Amino acid sequence: MKLTRFAPVALAALLLTGCFDNKKPNTETSAPEQATLPAAPSFNPDSAYAYVAKQVAFGPRVPNSAAHVKTGDWVIGKFKSYGLSVREQPFEAMAFDGKMLKSRNIIAQFQPQAARRVTIFTHWDTRPFADKDKQQKNAPFDGASDGASGVGIALEMARLLAAQPDSLTPAVGVDFILFDSEDYGYDSSTQGELKNQLANLEAQGGSSWCLGSQYWAKNMVPTNYKPEFGILLDMVGAKNGKFSREGQSLEKARDVVDKVWNLASQLGYSDYFLFKDMVGITDDHVYTNQAGVRTIDIIDTLPFGDETFPAYHHTTQDNLANIDKRTLKAVGQTVLQTIYGE
């Protein structure tokens, strides 16, 4: 998603303050022996796809735009229609170009009374410029995988959970926390001609990216929030999606990474969830981890070669034609199974 700077992290991985690196570890292991899985609802990829298509139909969800407001209202309405408890967290943040972004994080809770909880994080905004596009660098784009796919999976999970009889609900409450203004950051590799007005923030450990999660980490909703763990969904709907084990996730929550990837293997999704370690990426999970929520990142990356991100990343190619229901199914079913295993 993000920048092009590097910093060391544990487990011999690199934290990429951005979304790509030229030196990726080549650590690959085999899946463990399989065990019996608890029953879980069947994730409906057609429904998730429809949610993605609806978001794309509003237009690019760029902060301060009408499409952004309409999409946020629609997402909130869908969560409420499934009986979830929904709160908005409005905030204003300055972007790297000096613009003040009117933003809101969205928090939707299933079984809010449950003491033990699991969090599904994603972002719902769209990057305002396709700065990696060779022909339309300044054009807004749909963000079908980068943004809409995570929300689509979250909404389908909420629908399924709400539809279960009491005897088939999971043993944990589930919180869906959707961050805003995640993708309005400065990329020195593509925007070197621009001035990053948040350079001082980055020098202090912050970022021009992930503005919504940075705000939430300092102003947690719910107050004193302490779930068992969190799973961040980012770029989880594209054709031929590949999810390696991201470095920050391994460092902060190795047991959760192992749980999710092992379940994916048991479900038959090892073509998507690769038993391969990769560099760390600065994404929303960096700030949720700083807030004390052990979080892993499921994010589409290239498992081999010099590039970290697929060709559609931050280009106009990230449109509805880029979405594959099989990828949505692999991610959605795996995360559902993880929740039902708690």
Secondary structure, 3 states (H helix, E strand, C coil): CCCEEEEECCCCCEEEEECCCCCCCCEECCCCCCCCCCCCCCCCHHHHHHHHHHHHHHCCCCCCCHHHHHHHHHHHHHHHHCCCEEEEEEEEEECCCCCEEEEEEEEEEECCCCCCEEEEEEECCCCCCCCCCCCCCCCCCCCHHHHHHHHHHHHHHHHHHHHCCHHHCCCCEEEEEEECCCCCCCCCCCCCCCCCCCHHHHHCCCCCCCHHHHHHHHCCCCCCCCCCEEEEEECCCECCCCEEECHHHHHHHHHHHHHHHHHHHHCCCCCCEEEEECCEECCHHHHHHHCCCCEEEEECCCCCCCCCCCCCCCCCCCCHHHECHHHHHHHHHHHHHHHHCC
